[in-house]
Amino acid sequence: MAVILSQHTRRKNIPQAYIEAVLANPAYTAPDRKDPALTCSFGPVPAFGNRMLRVVYRPEGNDIFVVTAHWDRGAKR
């Protein structure tokens, strides 16, 4: 399984290791409110002060396509 980042996600300059860590071990997941084909995973990133990272993705065959990722101050812990 590969994690594929969209161009939008790559422009955010969030290290791919942070994104992959949240995907591998999220604190919690939820369906995207606007698009049921997407899933949101949330997880704290210890190397970034335990700020919550939100990763929005969809399966693409055996891979995961990350639509976007961003720091989410409003995410519950």
mmJSON file of the N, C-alpha and C atoms, coordinates in Angstrom:
{"data_MODEL":{"atom_site":{
"group_PDB":["ATOM","ATOM","ATOM","ATOM","ATOM","ATOM","ATOM","ATOM","ATOM","ATOM","ATOM","ATOM","ATOM","ATOM","ATOM","ATOM","ATOM","ATOM","ATOM","ATOM","ATOM","ATOM","ATOM","ATOM","ATOM","ATOM","ATOM","ATOM","ATOM","ATOM","ATOM","ATOM","ATOM","ATOM","ATOM","ATOM","ATOM","ATOM","ATOM","ATOM","ATOM","ATOM","ATOM","ATOM","ATOM","ATOM","ATOM","ATOM","ATOM","ATOM","ATOM","ATOM","ATOM","ATOM","ATOM","ATOM","ATOM","ATOM","ATOM","ATOM","ATOM","ATOM","ATOM","ATOM","ATOM","ATOM","ATOM","ATOM","ATOM","ATOM","ATOM","ATOM","ATOM","ATOM","ATOM","ATOM","ATOM","ATOM","ATOM","ATOM","ATOM","ATOM","ATOM","ATOM","ATOM","ATOM","ATOM","ATOM","ATOM","ATOM","ATOM","ATOM","ATOM","ATOM","ATOM","ATOM","ATOM","ATOM","ATOM","ATOM","ATOM","ATOM","ATOM","ATOM","ATOM","ATOM","ATOM","ATOM","ATOM","ATOM","ATOM","ATOM","ATOM","ATOM","ATOM","ATOM","ATOM","ATOM","ATOM","ATOM","ATOM","ATOM","ATOM","ATOM","ATOM","ATOM","ATOM","ATOM","ATOM","ATOM","ATOM","ATOM","ATOM","ATOM","ATOM","ATOM","ATOM","ATOM","ATOM","ATOM","ATOM","ATOM","ATOM","ATOM","ATOM","ATOM","ATOM","ATOM","ATOM","ATOM","ATOM","ATOM","ATOM","ATOM","ATOM","ATOM","ATOM","ATOM","ATOM","ATOM","ATOM","ATOM","ATOM","ATOM","ATOM","ATOM","ATOM","ATOM","ATOM","ATOM","ATOM","ATOM","ATOM","ATOM","ATOM","ATOM","ATOM","ATOM","ATOM","ATOM","ATOM","ATOM","ATOM","ATOM","ATOM","ATOM","ATOM","ATOM","ATOM","ATOM","ATOM","ATOM","ATOM","ATOM","ATOM","ATOM","ATOM","ATOM","ATOM","ATOM","ATOM","ATOM","ATOM","ATOM","ATOM","ATOM","ATOM","ATOM","ATOM","ATOM","ATOM","ATOM","ATOM","ATOM","ATOM","ATOM","ATOM","ATOM","ATOM","ATOM","ATOM","ATOM","ATOM","ATOM","ATOM","ATOM","ATOM","ATOM","ATOM","ATOM","ATOM"],
"id":[1,2,3,4,5,6,7,8,9,10,11,12,13,14,15,16,17,18,19,20,21,22,23,24,25,26,27,28,29,30,31,32,33,34,35,36,37,38,39,40,41,42,43,44,45,46,47,48,49,50,51,52,53,54,55,56,57,58,59,60,61,62,63,64,65,66,67,68,69,70,71,72,73,74,75,76,77,78,79,80,81,82,83,84,85,86,87,88,89,90,91,92,93,94,95,96,97,98,99,100,101,102,103,104,105,106,107,108,109,110,111,112,113,114,115,116,117,118,119,120,121,122,123,124,125,126,127,128,129,130,131,132,133,134,135,136,137,138,139,140,141,142,143,144,145,146,147,148,149,150,151,152,153,154,155,156,157,158,159,160,161,162,163,164,165,166,167,168,169,170,171,172,173,174,175,176,177,178,179,180,181,182,183,184,185,186,187,188,189,190,191,192,193,194,195,196,197,198,199,200,201,202,203,204,205,206,207,208,209,210,211,212,213,214,215,216,217,218,219,220,221,222,223,224,225,226,227,228,229,230,231],
"type_symbol":["N","C","C","N","C","C","N","C","C","N","C","C","N","C","C","N","C","C","N","C","C","N","C","C","N","C","C","N","C","C","N","C","C","N","C","C","N","C","C","N","C","C","N","C","C","N","C","C","N","C","C","N","C","C","N","C","C","N","C","C","N","C","C","N","C","C","N","C","C","N","C","C","N","C","C","N","C","C","N","C","C","N","C","C","N","C","C","N","C","C","N","C","C","N","C","C","N","C","C","N","C","C","N","C","C","N","C","C","N","C","C","N","C","C","N","C","C","N","C","C","N","C","C","N","C","C","N","C","C","N","C","C","N","C","C","N","C","C","N","C","C","N","C","C","N","C","C","N","C","C","N","C","C","N","C","C","N","C","C","N","C","C","N","C","C","N","C","C","N","C","C","N","C","C","N","C","C","N","C","C","N","C","C","N","C","C","N","C","C","N","C","C","N","C","C","N","C","C","N","C","C","N","C","C","N","C","C","N","C","C","N","C","C","N","C","C","N","C","C","N","C","C","N","C","C","N","C","C","N","C","C"],
"label_atom_id":["N","CA","C","N","CA","C","N","CA","C","N","CA","C","N","CA","C","N","CA","C","N","CA","C","N","CA","C","N","CA","C","N","CA","C","N","CA","C","N","CA","C","N","CA","C","N","CA","C","N","CA","C","N","CA","C","N","CA","C","N","CA","C","N","CA","C","N","CA","C","N","CA","C","N","CA","C","N","CA","C","N","CA","C","N","CA","C","N","CA","C","N","CA","C","N","CA","C","N","CA","C","N","CA","C","N","CA","C","N","CA","C","N","CA","C","N","CA","C","N","CA","C","N","CA","C","N","CA","C","N","CA","C","N","CA","C","N","CA","C","N","CA","C","N","CA","C","N","CA","C","N","CA","C","N","CA","C","N","CA","C","N","CA","C","N","CA","C","N","CA","C","N","CA","C","N","CA","C","N","CA","C","N","CA","C","N","CA","C","N","CA","C","N","CA","C","N","CA","C","N","CA","C","N","CA","C","N","CA","C","N","CA","C","N","CA","C","N","CA","C","N","CA","C","N","CA","C","N","CA","C","N","CA","C","N","CA","C","N","CA","C","N","CA","C","N","CA","C","N","CA","C","N","CA","C","N","CA","C","N","CA","C","N","CA","C","N","CA","C"],
"label_alt_id":[null,null,null,null,null,null,null,null,null,null,null,null,null,null,null,null,null,null,null,null,null,null,null,null,null,null,null,null,null,null,null,null,null,null,null,null,null,null,null,null,null,null,null,null,null,null,null,null,null,null,null,null,null,null,null,null,null,null,null,null,null,null,null,null,null,null,null,null,null,null,null,null,null,null,null,null,null,null,null,null,null,null,null,null,null,null,null,null,null,null,null,null,null,null,null,null,null,null,null,null,null,null,null,null,null,null,null,null,null,null,null,null,null,null,null,null,null,null,null,null,null,null,null,null,null,null,null,null,null,null,null,null,null,null,null,null,null,null,null,null,null,null,null,null,null,null,null,null,null,null,null,null,null,null,null,null,null,null,null,null,null,null,null,null,null,null,null,null,null,null,null,null,null,null,null,null,null,null,null,null,null,null,null,null,null,null,null,null,null,null,null,null,null,null,null,null,null,null,null,null,null,null,null,null,null,null,null,null,null,null,null,null,null,null,null,null,null,null,null,null,null,null,null,null,null,null,null,null,null,null,null],
"label_comp_id":["MET","MET","MET","ALA","ALA","ALA","VAL","VAL","VAL","ILE","ILE","ILE","LEU","LEU","LEU","SER","SER","SER","GLN","GLN","GLN","HIS","HIS","HIS","THR","THR","THR","ARG","ARG","ARG","ARG","ARG","ARG","LYS","LYS","LYS","ASN","ASN","ASN","ILE","ILE","ILE","PRO","PRO","PRO","GLN","GLN","GLN","ALA","ALA","ALA","TYR","TYR","TYR","ILE","ILE","ILE","GLU","GLU","GLU","ALA","ALA","ALA","VAL","VAL","VAL","LEU","LEU","LEU","ALA","ALA","ALA","ASN","ASN","ASN","PRO","PRO","PRO","ALA","ALA","ALA","TYR","TYR","TYR","THR","THR","THR","ALA","ALA","ALA","PRO","PRO","PRO","ASP","ASP","ASP","ARG","ARG","ARG","LYS","LYS","LYS","ASP","ASP","ASP","PRO","PRO","PRO","ALA","ALA","ALA","LEU","LEU","LEU","THR","THR","THR","CYS","CYS","CYS","SER","SER","SER","PHE","PHE","PHE","GLY","GLY","GLY","PRO","PRO","PRO","VAL","VAL","VAL","PRO","PRO","PRO","ALA","ALA","ALA","PHE","PHE","PHE","GLY","GLY","GLY","ASN","ASN","ASN","ARG","ARG","ARG","MET","MET","MET","LEU","LEU","LEU","ARG","ARG","ARG","VAL","VAL","VAL","VAL","VAL","VAL","TYR","TYR","TYR","ARG","ARG","ARG","PRO","PRO","PRO","GLU","GLU","GLU","GLY","GLY","GLY","ASN","ASN","ASN","ASP","ASP","ASP","ILE","ILE","ILE","PHE","PHE","PHE","VAL","VAL","VAL","VAL","VAL","VAL","THR","THR","THR","ALA","ALA","ALA","HIS","HIS","HIS","TRP","TRP","TRP","ASP","ASP","ASP","ARG","ARG","ARG","GLY","GLY","GLY","ALA","ALA","ALA","LYS","LYS","LYS","ARG","ARG","ARG"],
"label_asym_id":["A","A","A","A","A","A","A","A","A","A","A","A","A","A","A","A","A","A","A","A","A","A","A","A","A","A","A","A","A","A","A","A","A","A","A","A","A","A","A","A","A","A","A","A","A","A","A","A","A","A","A","A","A","A","A","A","A","A","A","A","A","A","A","A","A","A","A","A","A","A","A","A","A","A","A","A","A","A","A","A","A","A","A","A","A","A","A","A","A","A","A","A","A","A","A","A","A","A","A","A","A","A","A","A","A","A","A","A","A","A","A","A","A","A","A","A","A","A","A","A","A","A","A","A","A","A","A","A","A","A","A","A","A","A","A","A","A","A","A","A","A","A","A","A","A","A","A","A","A","A","A","A","A","A","A","A","A","A","A","A","A","A","A","A","A","A","A","A","A","A","A","A","A","A","A","A","A","A","A","A","A","A","A","A","A","A","A","A","A","A","A","A","A","A","A","A","A","A","A","A","A","A","A","A","A","A","A","A","A","A","A","A","A","A","A","A","A","A","A","A","A","A","A","A","A","A","A","A","A","A","A"],
"label_entity_id":["1","1","1","1","1","1","1","1","1","1","1","1","1","1","1","1","1","1","1","1","1","1","1","1","1","1","1","1","1","1","1","1","1","1","1","1","1","1","1","1","1","1","1","1","1","1","1","1","1","1","1","1","1","1","1","1","1","1","1","1","1","1","1","1","1","1","1","1","1","1","1","1","1","1","1","1","1","1","1","1","1","1","1","1","1","1","1","1","1","1","1","1","1","1","1","1","1","1","1","1","1","1","1","1","1","1","1","1","1","1","1","1","1","1","1","1","1","1","1","1","1","1","1","1","1","1","1","1","1","1","1","1","1","1","1","1","1","1","1","1","1","1","1","1","1","1","1","1","1","1","1","1","1","1","1","1","1","1","1","1","1","1","1","1","1","1","1","1","1","1","1","1","1","1","1","1","1","1","1","1","1","1","1","1","1","1","1","1","1","1","1","1","1","1","1","1","1","1","1","1","1","1","1","1","1","1","1","1","1","1","1","1","1","1","1","1","1","1","1","1","1","1","1","1","1","1","1","1","1","1","1"],
"label_seq_id":[1,1,1,2,2,2,3,3,3,4,4,4,5,5,5,6,6,6,7,7,7,8,8,8,9,9,9,10,10,10,11,11,11,12,12,12,13,13,13,14,14,14,15,15,15,16,16,16,17,17,17,18,18,18,19,19,19,20,20,20,21,21,21,22,22,22,23,23,23,24,24,24,25,25,25,26,26,26,27,27,27,28,28,28,29,29,29,30,30,30,31,31,31,32,32,32,33,33,33,34,34,34,35,35,35,36,36,36,37,37,37,38,38,38,39,39,39,40,40,40,41,41,41,42,42,42,43,43,43,44,44,44,45,45,45,46,46,46,47,47,47,48,48,48,49,49,49,50,50,50,51,51,51,52,52,52,53,53,53,54,54,54,55,55,55,56,56,56,57,57,57,58,58,58,59,59,59,60,60,60,61,61,61,62,62,62,63,63,63,64,64,64,65,65,65,66,66,66,67,67,67,68,68,68,69,69,69,70,70,70,71,71,71,72,72,72,73,73,73,74,74,74,75,75,75,76,76,76,77,77,77],
"pdbx_PDB_ins_code":[null,null,null,null,null,null,null,null,null,null,null,null,null,null,null,null,null,null,null,null,null,null,null,null,null,null,null,null,null,null,null,null,null,null,null,null,null,null,null,null,null,null,null,null,null,null,null,null,null,null,null,null,null,null,null,null,null,null,null,null,null,null,null,null,null,null,null,null,null,null,null,null,null,null,null,null,null,null,null,null,null,null,null,null,null,null,null,null,null,null,null,null,null,null,null,null,null,null,null,null,null,null,null,null,null,null,null,null,null,null,null,null,null,null,null,null,null,null,null,null,null,null,null,null,null,null,null,null,null,null,null,null,null,null,null,null,null,null,null,null,null,null,null,null,null,null,null,null,null,null,null,null,null,null,null,null,null,null,null,null,null,null,null,null,null,null,null,null,null,null,null,null,null,null,null,null,null,null,null,null,null,null,null,null,null,null,null,null,null,null,null,null,null,null,null,null,null,null,null,null,null,null,null,null,null,null,null,null,null,null,null,null,null,null,null,null,null,null,null,null,null,null,null,null,null,null,null,null,null,null,null],
"Cartn_x":[0.842,0.0,0.886,0.573,1.306,0.391,0.983,0.252,0.621,-0.382,-0.186,-0.716,0.125,-0.278,-0.699,-1.823,-2.25,-1.271,-1.296,-0.436,-0.788,-2.064,-2.512,-1.862,-1.848,-1.253,0.25,0.925,2.376,2.723,1.881,2.14,2.03,1.363,1.201,2.511,3.47,4.769,4.672,3.685,3.593,4.365,5.327,6.117,5.232,5.543,4.771,4.796,5.865,5.948,4.848,4.524,3.44,2.108,1.883,0.636,0.496,1.566,1.527,1.333,1.9,1.728,0.273,-0.385,-1.805,-2.654,-2.341,-3.1,-2.92,-1.717,-1.439,-2.041,-2.137,-2.604,-3.391,-4.573,-5.335,-5.927,-6.071,-6.77,-8.247,-8.777,-10.136,-10.328,-11.341,-11.702,-13.18,-13.539,-14.932,-15.125,-16.344,-16.598,-16.55,-16.135,-16.117,-17.549,-17.778,-19.144,-19.694,-18.81,-19.274,-19.238,-18.341,-18.184,-18.094,-19.132,-19.125,-18.065,-17.45,-16.398,-15.065,-15.005,-13.767,-13.849,-12.701,-12.582,-11.594,-11.866,-10.969,-10.365,-9.062,-8.371,-7.67,-7.726,-7.14,-6.138,-5.034,-4.056,-3.084,-2.644,-1.643,-0.263,0.529,1.886,2.85,3.447,4.335,5.475,6.034,7.155,6.737,5.432,4.924,4.06,4.486,3.791,2.442,2.259,0.985,-0.184,0.091,-1.009,-1.713,-3.03,-3.828,-3.7,-3.395,-3.311,-4.543,-5.205,-6.378,-5.933,-6.19,-5.819,-7.101,-7.392,-8.596,-8.147,-8.743,-8.258,-9.386,-9.023,-9.93,-9.088,-9.668,-8.931,-8.852,-7.747,-7.566,-6.895,-7.729,-7.204,-6.612,-5.376,-4.684,-3.981,-4.043,-3.342,-4.306,-3.729,-4.511,-4.144,-5.15,-4.935,-5.313,-4.345,-4.576,-4.979,-6.214,-6.75,-6.155,-6.119,-5.532,-5.139,-4.297,-3.912,-3.672,-4.113,-3.862,-3.948,-3.342,-3.409,-4.776,-5.435,-6.838,-6.942,-6.993,-7.062,-8.381,-9.432,-10.75,-11.031,-10.088,-10.313,-10.287,-11.201,-11.213,-10.031,-9.576,-8.417,-8.857],
"Cartn_y":[-1.176,0.0,1.237,2.155,3.416,4.563,5.591,6.808,7.832,8.272,9.22,10.58,11.597,12.94,13.756,14.449,15.36,16.53,17.263,18.442,19.446,19.582,20.485,20.111,18.829,18.36,18.613,18.365,18.585,20.05,20.957,22.396,22.831,22.039,22.375,22.217,21.501,21.271,20.572,19.72,18.873,17.599,17.221,16.028,14.8,14.044,12.854,11.863,11.84,10.928,11.239,12.519,12.898,12.374,12.554,12.115,10.601,9.891,8.43,7.932,8.633,8.235,8.369,9.441,9.625,8.576,8.272,7.249,5.869,5.59,4.274,4.106,5.208,5.12,6.374,6.572,7.785,7.747,8.932,9.037,8.726,9.195,8.855,9.182,8.584,8.838,9.181,9.862,10.234,10.406,10.163,10.441,11.952,12.346,13.763,14.276,15.458,16.001,16.375,16.716,17.173,16.097,15.125,14.103,12.73,11.902,10.598,9.628,9.947,9.086,9.311,10.375,10.724,10.387,10.105,9.837,10.823,11.258,12.149,11.383,11.401,10.816,11.939,11.875,12.9,12.242,12.92,12.389,13.45,13.361,14.304,13.944,14.965,14.757,15.228,14.281,14.644,15.579,15.371,16.195,17.628,17.885,19.226,19.719,19.423,19.906,19.256,18.039,17.301,18.018,18.904,19.519,18.442,18.603,17.618,17.839,16.765,16.79,16.095,16.762,16.194,15.766,14.509,13.968,13.492,14.058,13.709,12.869,11.689,10.752,9.871,9.124,8.11,6.939,5.749,4.613,4.745,4.304,4.297,2.971,1.953,0.604,0.131,-0.32,-0.737,0.418,1.588,2.748,3.696,4.706,5.758,7.066,7.785,9.095,10.163,10.963,12.025,13.288,13.724,14.915,16.167,16.198,17.327,16.903,17.701,17.52,18.908,19.124,20.425,20.304,21.275,21.333,21.812,21.11,21.386,21.771,23.072,23.561,23.23,23.04,22.758,21.283,20.419,18.979,18.587,17.682,17.199,16.268,16.202,15.354,14.089],
"Cartn_z":[0.0,0.0,0.0,-0.877,-0.968,-0.563,-0.012,0.316,-0.751,-1.491,-2.586,-2.139,-2.206,-1.804,-3.013,-2.894,-3.953,-4.018,-5.112,-5.231,-4.144,-3.865,-2.804,-1.477,-1.16,0.092,0.105,-0.996,-1.052,-0.838,-1.311,-1.138,0.32,1.145,2.564,3.344,2.79,3.42,4.771,4.933,6.117,5.781,6.614,6.293,6.073,5.036,4.714,5.868,6.636,7.785,8.8,9.009,9.928,9.402,8.109,7.481,7.594,7.273,7.331,8.764,9.746,11.148,11.572,11.151,11.494,10.784,9.541,8.817,9.447,9.927,10.512,11.899,12.647,14.029,14.407,13.822,14.125,15.533,16.125,17.408,17.181,16.051,15.648,14.171,13.578,12.183,12.105,11.033,10.803,9.301,8.812,7.396,7.171,5.993,5.646,5.598,6.125,6.188,4.82,3.879,2.569,1.488,1.643,0.613,1.271,1.152,1.812,1.274,0.151,-0.382,0.328,1.129,1.819,3.297,3.882,5.314,5.906,7.136,7.864,9.031,9.131,10.276,11.02,12.344,13.192,14.12,14.352,15.29,15.741,16.994,17.486,16.934,16.68,16.186,17.277,18.013,19.12,18.711,17.521,17.068,16.752,16.747,16.445,17.605,18.829,20.015,20.248,19.757,19.876,19.224,18.273,17.521,16.72,16.572,15.852,14.338,13.652,12.197,11.645,10.739,10.055,8.659,8.324,7.014,6.336,5.176,4.417,3.216,3.092,2.074,1.555,0.502,-0.041,-0.52,-0.51,-1.056,-2.579,-3.114,-4.567,-4.922,-5.141,-5.334,-4.018,-4.047,-2.826,-2.124,-2.721,-2.19,-1.469,-0.836,-0.183,-0.851,-1.346,-1.969,-0.957,-0.539,0.434,-0.311,-0.069,-0.723,-0.092,1.248,1.961,3.363,3.972,5.373,5.932,7.144,7.773,9.285,9.961,11.418,11.797,12.699,13.041,14.512,14.766,16.139,16.809,16.023,16.589,16.814,16.448,16.586,18.052,18.41,19.788,20.004,21.206,21.539,22.197],
"occupancy":[1.0,1.0,1.0,1.0,1.0,1.0,1.0,1.0,1.0,1.0,1.0,1.0,1.0,1.0,1.0,1.0,1.0,1.0,1.0,1.0,1.0,1.0,1.0,1.0,1.0,1.0,1.0,1.0,1.0,1.0,1.0,1.0,1.0,1.0,1.0,1.0,1.0,1.0,1.0,1.0,1.0,1.0,1.0,1.0,1.0,1.0,1.0,1.0,1.0,1.0,1.0,1.0,1.0,1.0,1.0,1.0,1.0,1.0,1.0,1.0,1.0,1.0,1.0,1.0,1.0,1.0,1.0,1.0,1.0,1.0,1.0,1.0,1.0,1.0,1.0,1.0,1.0,1.0,1.0,1.0,1.0,1.0,1.0,1.0,1.0,1.0,1.0,1.0,1.0,1.0,1.0,1.0,1.0,1.0,1.0,1.0,1.0,1.0,1.0,1.0,1.0,1.0,1.0,1.0,1.0,1.0,1.0,1.0,1.0,1.0,1.0,1.0,1.0,1.0,1.0,1.0,1.0,1.0,1.0,1.0,1.0,1.0,1.0,1.0,1.0,1.0,1.0,1.0,1.0,1.0,1.0,1.0,1.0,1.0,1.0,1.0,1.0,1.0,1.0,1.0,1.0,1.0,1.0,1.0,1.0,1.0,1.0,1.0,1.0,1.0,1.0,1.0,1.0,1.0,1.0,1.0,1.0,1.0,1.0,1.0,1.0,1.0,1.0,1.0,1.0,1.0,1.0,1.0,1.0,1.0,1.0,1.0,1.0,1.0,1.0,1.0,1.0,1.0,1.0,1.0,1.0,1.0,1.0,1.0,1.0,1.0,1.0,1.0,1.0,1.0,1.0,1.0,1.0,1.0,1.0,1.0,1.0,1.0,1.0,1.0,1.0,1.0,1.0,1.0,1.0,1.0,1.0,1.0,1.0,1.0,1.0,1.0,1.0,1.0,1.0,1.0,1.0,1.0,1.0,1.0,1.0,1.0,1.0,1.0,1.0,1.0,1.0,1.0,1.0,1.0,1.0],
"B_iso_or_equiv":[0.0,0.0,0.0,0.0,0.0,0.0,0.0,0.0,0.0,0.0,0.0,0.0,0.0,0.0,0.0,0.0,0.0,0.0,0.0,0.0,0.0,0.0,0.0,0.0,0.0,0.0,0.0,0.0,0.0,0.0,0.0,0.0,0.0,0.0,0.0,0.0,0.0,0.0,0.0,0.0,0.0,0.0,0.0,0.0,0.0,0.0,0.0,0.0,0.0,0.0,0.0,0.0,0.0,0.0,0.0,0.0,0.0,0.0,0.0,0.0,0.0,0.0,0.0,0.0,0.0,0.0,0.0,0.0,0.0,0.0,0.0,0.0,0.0,0.0,0.0,0.0,0.0,0.0,0.0,0.0,0.0,0.0,0.0,0.0,0.0,0.0,0.0,0.0,0.0,0.0,0.0,0.0,0.0,0.0,0.0,0.0,0.0,0.0,0.0,0.0,0.0,0.0,0.0,0.0,0.0,0.0,0.0,0.0,0.0,0.0,0.0,0.0,0.0,0.0,0.0,0.0,0.0,0.0,0.0,0.0,0.0,0.0,0.0,0.0,0.0,0.0,0.0,0.0,0.0,0.0,0.0,0.0,0.0,0.0,0.0,0.0,0.0,0.0,0.0,0.0,0.0,0.0,0.0,0.0,0.0,0.0,0.0,0.0,0.0,0.0,0.0,0.0,0.0,0.0,0.0,0.0,0.0,0.0,0.0,0.0,0.0,0.0,0.0,0.0,0.0,0.0,0.0,0.0,0.0,0.0,0.0,0.0,0.0,0.0,0.0,0.0,0.0,0.0,0.0,0.0,0.0,0.0,0.0,0.0,0.0,0.0,0.0,0.0,0.0,0.0,0.0,0.0,0.0,0.0,0.0,0.0,0.0,0.0,0.0,0.0,0.0,0.0,0.0,0.0,0.0,0.0,0.0,0.0,0.0,0.0,0.0,0.0,0.0,0.0,0.0,0.0,0.0,0.0,0.0,0.0,0.0,0.0,0.0,0.0,0.0,0.0,0.0,0.0,0.0,0.0,0.0],
"pdbx_formal_charge":[null,null,null,null,null,null,null,null,null,null,null,null,null,null,null,null,null,null,null,null,null,null,null,null,null,null,null,null,null,null,null,null,null,null,null,null,null,null,null,null,null,null,null,null,null,null,null,null,null,null,null,null,null,null,null,null,null,null,null,null,null,null,null,null,null,null,null,null,null,null,null,null,null,null,null,null,null,null,null,null,null,null,null,null,null,null,null,null,null,null,null,null,null,null,null,null,null,null,null,null,null,null,null,null,null,null,null,null,null,null,null,null,null,null,null,null,null,null,null,null,null,null,null,null,null,null,null,null,null,null,null,null,null,null,null,null,null,null,null,null,null,null,null,null,null,null,null,null,null,null,null,null,null,null,null,null,null,null,null,null,null,null,null,null,null,null,null,null,null,null,null,null,null,null,null,null,null,null,null,null,null,null,null,null,null,null,null,null,null,null,null,null,null,null,null,null,null,null,null,null,null,null,null,null,null,null,null,null,null,null,null,null,null,null,null,null,null,null,null,null,null,null,null,null,null,null,null,null,null,null,null],
"auth_seq_id":[1,1,1,2,2,2,3,3,3,4,4,4,5,5,5,6,6,6,7,7,7,8,8,8,9,9,9,10,10,10,11,11,11,12,12,12,13,13,13,14,14,14,15,15,15,16,16,16,17,17,17,18,18,18,19,19,19,20,20,20,21,21,21,22,22,22,23,23,23,24,24,24,25,25,25,26,26,26,27,27,27,28,28,28,29,29,29,30,30,30,31,31,31,32,32,32,33,33,33,34,34,34,35,35,35,36,36,36,37,37,37,38,38,38,39,39,39,40,40,40,41,41,41,42,42,42,43,43,43,44,44,44,45,45,45,46,46,46,47,47,47,48,48,48,49,49,49,50,50,50,51,51,51,52,52,52,53,53,53,54,54,54,55,55,55,56,56,56,57,57,57,58,58,58,59,59,59,60,60,60,61,61,61,62,62,62,63,63,63,64,64,64,65,65,65,66,66,66,67,67,67,68,68,68,69,69,69,70,70,70,71,71,71,72,72,72,73,73,73,74,74,74,75,75,75,76,76,76,77,77,77],
"auth_comp_id":["MET","MET","MET","ALA","ALA","ALA","VAL","VAL","VAL","ILE","ILE","ILE","LEU","LEU","LEU","SER","SER","SER","GLN","GLN","GLN","HIS","HIS","HIS","THR","THR","THR","ARG","ARG","ARG","ARG","ARG","ARG","LYS","LYS","LYS","ASN","ASN","ASN","ILE","ILE","ILE","PRO","PRO","PRO","GLN","GLN","GLN","ALA","ALA","ALA","TYR","TYR","TYR","ILE","ILE","ILE","GLU","GLU","GLU","ALA","ALA","ALA","VAL","VAL","VAL","LEU","LEU","LEU","ALA","ALA","ALA","ASN","ASN","ASN","PRO","PRO","PRO","ALA","ALA","ALA","TYR","TYR","TYR","THR","THR","THR","ALA","ALA","ALA","PRO","PRO","PRO","ASP","ASP","ASP","ARG","ARG","ARG","LYS","LYS","LYS","ASP","ASP","ASP","PRO","PRO","PRO","ALA","ALA","ALA","LEU","LEU","LEU","THR","THR","THR","CYS","CYS","CYS","SER","SER","SER","PHE","PHE","PHE","GLY","GLY","GLY","PRO","PRO","PRO","VAL","VAL","VAL","PRO","PRO","PRO","ALA","ALA","ALA","PHE","PHE","PHE","GLY","GLY","GLY","ASN","ASN","ASN","ARG","ARG","ARG","MET","MET","MET","LEU","LEU","LEU","ARG","ARG","ARG","VAL","VAL","VAL","VAL","VAL","VAL","TYR","TYR","TYR","ARG","ARG","ARG","PRO","PRO","PRO","GLU","GLU","GLU","GLY","GLY","GLY","ASN","ASN","ASN","ASP","ASP","ASP","ILE","ILE","ILE","PHE","PHE","PHE","VAL","VAL","VAL","VAL","VAL","VAL","THR","THR","THR","ALA","ALA","ALA","HIS","HIS","HIS","TRP","TRP","TRP","ASP","ASP","ASP","ARG","ARG","ARG","GLY","GLY","GLY","ALA","ALA","ALA","LYS","LYS","LYS","ARG","ARG","ARG"],
"auth_asym_id":["A","A","A","A","A","A","A","A","A","A","A","A","A","A","A","A","A","A","A","A","A","A","A","A","A","A","A","A","A","A","A","A","A","A","A","A","A","A","A","A","A","A","A","A","A","A","A","A","A","A","A","A","A","A","A","A","A","A","A","A","A","A","A","A","A","A","A","A","A","A","A","A","A","A","A","A","A","A","A","A","A","A","A","A","A","A","A","A","A","A","A","A","A","A","A","A","A","A","A","A","A","A","A","A","A","A","A","A","A","A","A","A","A","A","A","A","A","A","A","A","A","A","A","A","A","A","A","A","A","A","A","A","A","A","A","A","A","A","A","A","A","A","A","A","A","A","A","A","A","A","A","A","A","A","A","A","A","A","A","A","A","A","A","A","A","A","A","A","A","A","A","A","A","A","A","A","A","A","A","A","A","A","A","A","A","A","A","A","A","A","A","A","A","A","A","A","A","A","A","A","A","A","A","A","A","A","A","A","A","A","A","A","A","A","A","A","A","A","A","A","A","A","A","A","A","A","A","A","A","A","A"],
"auth_atom_id":["N","CA","C","N","CA","C","N","CA","C","N","CA","C","N","CA","C","N","CA","C","N","CA","C","N","CA","C","N","CA","C","N","CA","C","N","CA","C","N","CA","C","N","CA","C","N","CA","C","N","CA","C","N","CA","C","N","CA","C","N","CA","C","N","CA","C","N","CA","C","N","CA","C","N","CA","C","N","CA","C","N","CA","C","N","CA","C","N","CA","C","N","CA","C","N","CA","C","N","CA","C","N","CA","C","N","CA","C","N","CA","C","N","CA","C","N","CA","C","N","CA","C","N","CA","C","N","CA","C","N","CA","C","N","CA","C","N","CA","C","N","CA","C","N","CA","C","N","CA","C","N","CA","C","N","CA","C","N","CA","C","N","CA","C","N","CA","C","N","CA","C","N","CA","C","N","CA","C","N","CA","C","N","CA","C","N","CA","C","N","CA","C","N","CA","C","N","CA","C","N","CA","C","N","CA","C","N","CA","C","N","CA","C","N","CA","C","N","CA","C","N","CA","C","N","CA","C","N","CA","C","N","CA","C","N","CA","C","N","CA","C","N","CA","C","N","CA","C","N","CA","C","N","CA","C","N","CA","C","N","CA","C","N","CA","C","N","CA","C"],
"pdbx_PDB_model_num":[1,1,1,1,1,1,1,1,1,1,1,1,1,1,1,1,1,1,1,1,1,1,1,1,1,1,1,1,1,1,1,1,1,1,1,1,1,1,1,1,1,1,1,1,1,1,1,1,1,1,1,1,1,1,1,1,1,1,1,1,1,1,1,1,1,1,1,1,1,1,1,1,1,1,1,1,1,1,1,1,1,1,1,1,1,1,1,1,1,1,1,1,1,1,1,1,1,1,1,1,1,1,1,1,1,1,1,1,1,1,1,1,1,1,1,1,1,1,1,1,1,1,1,1,1,1,1,1,1,1,1,1,1,1,1,1,1,1,1,1,1,1,1,1,1,1,1,1,1,1,1,1,1,1,1,1,1,1,1,1,1,1,1,1,1,1,1,1,1,1,1,1,1,1,1,1,1,1,1,1,1,1,1,1,1,1,1,1,1,1,1,1,1,1,1,1,1,1,1,1,1,1,1,1,1,1,1,1,1,1,1,1,1,1,1,1,1,1,1,1,1,1,1,1,1,1,1,1,1,1,1]
}}}
